[in-house]
Amino acid sequence: MAQKKPEKLIDEKDVRLDGRGLKELRPMKIEVGVLGNADGSAYIEQGKNKILAAVYGPKEAHPKHLAIPDRALLRCRYHMAPFSVEERKSPAPSRREVELSKVIREALEPAVFVEYYPRTSIDTFVEVLQADGGTRCAAITVASLALADAGIPMRGLVAACAAGKVEGRLVLDLDDIEDKEGEADLPLAWMSHSNAITLLQMDGSLTLDEFGQAVNMAVEGCKQIHGLQKETLKAKYVAVKEEVEE
Ligand code: ADP
């Protein structure tokens, strides 16, 4: 977003512009099962980011020639709404959205037991309603929950967040202005259960030592997000169980 760069992004007490500490995530709110017509869905707010994810499948793959004989075809579409950024964005898919769709799919695929559903497709749609930096990560976090909500067997949940460097300091979960004005941004996705990293990208430059610290910081952030993902899923199933029992 076209924000004017303030003089300082981090003050002398290590407080960031939005009041966070260096290793603090943005406030998060997650919900699952928010849409009636999809097989699975979830919604996330992470700071000013607002993102919806919906899943259809597993269902017979169309067009048929794309069907894979021994596993499901996992597809993903990341899309930013025209009103998601300060200046209206064209609703047509940009190169960035095509690339992010692939990156998000590849971050999620290791978690999904695609081999359970040969010749089918599992389609994940991500709609960014409001963007403020780190949307690929929030998209992975919320899409992973939508897959779980669709009842698709998974090895673990995937959580994602970035670490980076702003005004010479390592920080967690960069927002848009920190991403644009900072020296480095390192988005990372982490899969629970197998403790695997399923996405690692980097913009900018870090020393080898800083790189190691940033990876650890992002993994710690992902573990916190994973805690919230688990709580949200559990709360939904407790609510469903209570409804059934009534
Ligand atoms: P991510 O959202 O994963 O950090 P980028 O680094 O490409 O992905 O984008 C950073 C931020 O830049 C986005 O979250 C969004 O706030 C902003 N942005 C992306 N595309 C546009 C666009 N077309 N117009 C205005 N702002 C954009």
Residues whose N, C-alpha, C, O or C-beta is under 5 A from the ligand:
A	BS01	ADP	M1 V85 E87 K89 A131 D132 G133 G134 T135 R136 C137 D176
